[in-house]
Amino acid sequence: MKERIGIHYGISFIYLVIMRNLLGQGYLYTSYSSSFQMSLIDCLVLSACLTILLEAWQMFKEVYMSHFKIQKVVLFICLMAIILLIYLQSLYYSTMILFLIFYICRDCWRYYQINKAL
């Protein structure tokens, strides 16, 4: 479990740093420190939040997925993601939501393939 948390945290941090640099948007910048330092601090905090969300998904998947149909879960999550994308209207936060949706859909696809094989 510790390895999975470390991997999720590292991947989400690298993803956020790359997306922030590619998009060139500056959130939470202040005048007392350089923008690069605040960018890294912001990425550390956001990657911790993404890791918590991914671990919450793992808990949900382990506990409840056997009781729900996979299509309903994926449909609900995609609907919530679309609502968030429309509400936030930010390319940076949209990439974070798409990052989460990618992991969730990948897990759902693997779960579907395993259950189909049985």
C-alpha angles and dihedrals in degrees: 000000000000090000092051092050091049092048093048091048094048095046093047092048093050090045092051094047091050093046092047092051094044095047094041095212119147117214124173095008116156134188099243096067136031120274091239092058093048090046091056093045090050091049091050092053095043093047089052088053092048090049091052090050092049091049090048087053089052090052091048091048094050096046108033109019094087090059098047131062111249094228093058092051094049092046092051093047093048091049091051090047092052091050090050092048091052093044098047098041092192124127092210095053090041090060090052091052091048089050090056093044090052092055093044095048091046091053091046091050091051091047090051092049092050093049092046091053092053 
